[in-house]
């Protein structure tokens, strides 16, 4: 999964992108586990995905209403359609992806 910067995010949203945006912090143990789950998802789902270290973009936490990390935003047509904080399992994430993108 590619690390996005502000320009990557802006381009994705302005071009009406469909995919997932994962916010994390490096010292968060749960984020480490969530990141590994998303690497598996990336191989299975073939969906656009980016990740951003929230420590570098605290303003985005306010813009997107992020309450904690890990945080996964579902983006369709450049708009956030859903936000999840409890990743639970790879099958759960695949089910959520199918709900939003099928």
N, C-alpha and C positions, 0 to 999 in steps of 0.2 A: 504494500500500500504506500503510495507516494505522500510525502510530507508536502502540504500546501502552504503557500504564503498568502498574504492578503491579495496580491494580484491574481493568483490562481483562483481563489475563492470568488473574487469579483467577476472574473471572466466566466467562470462556471455559472454563476447566478444570472449574469446579464445575457448569456447565450441560452438561457432556459434549460440548463442542465438537469438531468435526471440521475440521481444516485444518492450516495451516503456520505456524510461528513462526520468524522469521528473526532471529538475533542477529548483530550487527555492531559495529564501532567506526568512527567517522568518518574516522580517519586511515589506515585499512587500504585500500590500493589494490585488493586482490582483493575486498574487501567492496563497493567501489563497482561493480565489474563484476558481481558476484553480484546486487546490488540491481537493476541494470538488467535482468538476465535475469529476475528475479522480477516486475518490472513487466510484461514481455512475457507471462509465465506467467499473471499476474492477468487479463489481457485474454482469454487463450485458455481457461484452465481454469475460470474462475468458481468459485474455491474461497476459503473464508475464509482470510485471511492477515493476519498482523500482524508488525511488526518492533520490536525493542527494542535500544537502544544498551547494550551490555554494560558500558560504563564506569559507567553509573548503577546497575546491578544486579549487582554482583560476586557476591552471595550466590546468584543464580540459576545462575551458572556452576557452583557447587558442587552446588546442588540437582539440576541436570539433567546433571551430569557433563560439561560443555562443556570441551573440550580446547583449542580455538582458534576463531578467527573467520576467515571466515564460517562460520556454523553454521545448519543448517536442521533443525528438529524437525518430524516428522510426528506429528500428534496425532489420535487417533481415540477417541471416547467420553471425552474429557478425559484420556486417557493417552498418553504418548509411546510411539509404536510403532517409530520409527526416527530416526536422526540421521545427517546427511551433512555432510561438510566440503568435499568436492570436487564442485563444481557442474557441471563439465565443459561442458555445453551446454544450450540450451533443450530440444531433443528428449530428451536424457537426463533432465532434470527432469520433463518431461511423462510419460515412461515410468515414472519412480518414483512420480509422483502417481497414475497409473492403476493401478499395482500396489497402492497403499495404499487408494484410495478408490473403485474400481470394483467 
